[in-house]
Amino acid sequence: MNEEEKKQIREIFLTAIKDYNQGSGFSGRKIVDTPTDSLSVVNRRFVTLSSNVGSRPVSSVAVVGQPFYATDVAVPMVYSTQGWRNGVGSIVAQNN
């Protein structure tokens, strides 16, 4: 393969990559995971959140079975239809 052929192949390759990136490439198909999306990339019930008690998800966003660890009181919680339950099943917070 001579230098002219290599140059032509390089130009074709660079043009194809540029077109791909501007078209339907990765930059054109940005997928974002939002906490309120039930069809999110990462299912919310398998994401363990941890923060202080006041920062736990509200009932409109929380999913039944979603874990949460309250770092300020060192209590693991799980969301249920009645509210947040601690490790032994007692309700620690009503739906908010």
N, C-alpha and C positions, 0 to 999 in steps of 0.2 A: 504494500500500500504506500503510495507516494504522499508527499506533503500536501498536495492539492486535494486529494481525496480525504485526508485526515481533517483538513480545514473545512471542507464541505460537510462532513459528518458532524463536526463540532458545531457548526452554525445551525444545522438541522436540529441537533440535540438541544442547544440553547434556546432556539425559537420554540420548540415543543414544550420545554419546561416553563418558559415564560408564559405561553398561552395557557398551559395547565394551571399554573398558579393564579392567573387572572380570571380563569373561568370557573370550572367546577372543582377546583383543587381544594386543599385544606382551608385556605383563607376564605373561600366562598361558601364553605359549609360549616360554619362555626356552630357547635352544639353546646348549649349551656344547661347546666343542672341547676334548677331553682328549687328552693325548699317547699314550695306549694304545688309543685307539679307531680301528680300521681304517677305519671309515666316517666319519671326522672331517670337519668342514666344510672345513678346509684339509689337503690330503694331506701327511703328514709328509715324504715324500721331496722335496717342493719347498720345504720350509722350511729355510733355512740356519741352523744353530746355530753359535755361536761362544762360546768360553770357554777355560778352561785344560784341559789334557789330562785331568786327573782328573775333569772334569765331563762328559765325553762320554757319550752315552746307552749304557746296558748293552745286551747283545745281545737281551734279552727285549723291549726297547722299540724298538730301532733297526730300520729297514727297509732292505733291500738297495737300494743306490743313494743312501741318505740322505747329504747332505754335512755336514761339520763342519769348522770352522776352529779349530785350536788356537792361541789368541792368545799363550800363553806361549812357544811354540817356533816360531811363525809357519809352521805346516805345515797345508795343506789336506788333509783326509781324506775318504774315501768308504767307507761300510760295505759289506762283501761277506759272503758266507756263511762265509768263512774268518776274517774279522775286519776291522779298520780298515786301509785301504790309503792310502798317501800319493799324491802327484800322479804318480809314475812307476810305480805299481802294486805297490810293495813293501809287505809286511805290516808295519805299525808297532805293532799291538796285536792279540793273539789275542782270540777271543770271550771275554767276561767275564760 
